[in-house]
């Protein structure tokens, strides 16, 4: 089953709470939250993985 990654935006001005990235099987190893931008505010360095 493909991996999922729960992500939160840490920018205080952003109103996005949390979202989930669904990986495909061909996603490169080592890809994480820092490789993406916030889909709501566009923040480049504001995403962090949710640790459960």
N, C-alpha and C positions, 0 to 999 in steps of 0.2 A: 504494500500500500504506500502511496506517495506520502512524503513528510508534510507536515503543516508547521507553521511558525506563527505564534501569536505575538503581535507587535503593538506597542503603545507609542504615541508621540509625546515627547517630553517638553515640547514648547508650551509654555504657560498660556500663550495667546491662541493656541490651536484648540478647537472644540471637539476634535476627533477623540473618542474614548479609546477604542481598541479595535483592531482588525486582524484578520487571519490570512496568511499567505499559504496557498496550496501549491506545493512543488510538484513538478513532473519528475519522472524517473531520470531524466537526463540533466537535471540541475547539477552544476559542478559542486564538488566537495568544498566545504568551507564557506558557502554562501550564508550570510546572516542578515540581520536587520540593517546593519550599516551599509549594505550594498543597495539599499532602496531609498526612495524619497517618500515623504508623507503625501498620500493622495489628496489630502484635504488642504493643507497649508503650503505644501511644496517644500517643506523643510528638508535640508540635505543631511544634516548631522543630528536630527532630533528623534530618530527612531531607536527604540530599545526593545529587545526581546523580553517577553513576559516569562519569568521563571516561576514555574509552579512547584 
